[in-house]
Amino acid sequence: MAAKFTVYLDKAKQYRFSLKASNGEIIASSEAYTDKKSAFKGIASIQKNAVVAKIVDETGESKVPQKTGQKPSAARANTAAVRKQSPK
């Protein structure tokens, strides 16, 4: 099963969405929206912009975690990209 967005009403009758991983774990949650259309626009924005979003490490730590199952050469490329984005 692939990741999926779920849209729901919270206790205050506001629309929210969650992004769930393929194992069902929630990996992101939205702010509250007053109408359903705005929640769907929020999802569309994430789908469009997350693909090109850069990772900026603001932790101040020098190590970058390697993704599980990632080839070492890809990990080195990601580390270099993240370090270029890190604040000095």
C-alpha positions as a printed NumPy array, in Angstrom:
array([[  0.   ,   0.   ,   0.   ],
       [  1.266,   3.493,  -0.829],
       [  1.276,   6.537,   1.408],
       [ -2.003,   8.443,   1.544],
       [ -3.563,  11.703,   2.694],
       [ -6.627,  11.49 ,   4.934],
       [ -8.989,  14.448,   5.418],
       [-11.095,  14.657,   8.57 ],
       [-13.06 ,  17.003,  10.868],
       [-11.509,  17.717,  14.266],
       [-13.442,  18.288,  17.522],
       [-13.866,  21.98 ,  16.664],
       [-15.437,  21.035,  13.294],
       [-12.363,  22.272,  11.417],
       [-10.916,  20.354,   8.469],
       [ -7.462,  18.833,   8.809],
       [ -5.416,  16.307,   6.891],
       [ -2.75 ,  13.798,   7.747],
       [ -0.151,  12.125,   5.576],
       [  0.104,   8.463,   6.452],
       [  3.007,   6.21 ,   5.479],
       [  2.365,   2.869,   3.817],
       [  2.422,   1.205,   7.264],
       [ -0.39 ,   3.492,   8.5  ],
       [  1.824,   5.709,  10.698],
       [  1.027,   9.432,  10.587],
       [  4.115,  11.241,   9.312],
       [  2.636,  14.734,   8.924],
       [ -0.442,  16.626,  10.096],
       [ -1.918,  19.867,   8.849],
       [ -3.171,  23.027,  10.452],
       [ -6.928,  23.526,  10.797],
       [ -8.907,  24.788,   7.793],
       [-12.38 ,  26.344,   7.947],
       [-13.508,  24.658,   4.747],
       [-12.82 ,  21.377,   3.012],
       [-11.706,  23.011,  -0.243],
       [ -8.829,  24.75 ,   1.583],
       [ -7.703,  21.445,   3.121],
       [ -7.552,  19.911,  -0.35 ],
       [ -5.588,  22.934,  -1.6  ],
       [ -3.12 ,  22.322,   1.248],
       [ -2.687,  18.725,   0.126],
       [ -2.154,  19.835,  -3.49 ],
       [  0.486,  22.321,  -2.351],
       [  2.413,  19.622,  -0.507],
       [  2.18 ,  17.254,  -3.462],
       [  3.569,  19.96 ,  -5.753],
       [  6.214,  21.549,  -3.534],
       [  7.576,  18.655,  -1.477],
       [  9.097,  17.06 ,  -4.566],
       [ 11.555,  19.932,  -4.973],
       [ 11.884,  20.998,  -1.337],
       [ 15.438,  21.21 ,  -0.014],
       [ 16.452,  19.832,   3.369],
       [ 17.938,  22.429,   5.698],
       [ 19.658,  21.061,   8.8  ],
       [ 19.343,  23.611,  11.6  ],
       [ 20.422,  21.25 ,  14.387],
       [ 24.058,  22.332,  14.355],
       [ 25.149,  18.683,  14.312],
       [ 27.705,  17.604,  11.728],
       [ 26.411,  14.071,  11.078],
       [ 23.635,  13.481,   8.567],
       [ 21.643,  10.274,   9.073],
       [ 21.704,   7.791,   6.22 ],
       [ 18.327,   6.635,   4.951],
       [ 17.563,   2.942,   5.385],
       [ 18.177,   1.008,   2.201],
       [ 19.97 ,   3.885,   0.522],
       [ 23.076,   3.187,  -1.514],
       [ 26.248,   4.661,   0.04 ],
       [ 26.917,   6.871,  -2.993],
       [ 23.424,   8.381,  -2.713],
       [ 23.946,   8.979,   1.005],
       [ 27.178,  10.874,   0.3  ],
       [ 25.406,  13.016,  -2.296],
       [ 22.599,  13.801,   0.174],
       [ 25.113,  14.634,   2.896],
       [ 26.877,  17.09 ,   0.609],
       [ 23.585,  18.697,  -0.407],
       [ 22.446,  19.075,   3.195],
       [ 25.773,  20.525,   4.319],
       [ 25.573,  23.15 ,   1.572],
       [ 22.18 ,  24.178,   2.956],
       [ 23.256,  24.188,   6.615],
       [ 23.589,  27.584,   8.319],
       [ 27.078,  28.575,   9.415]])
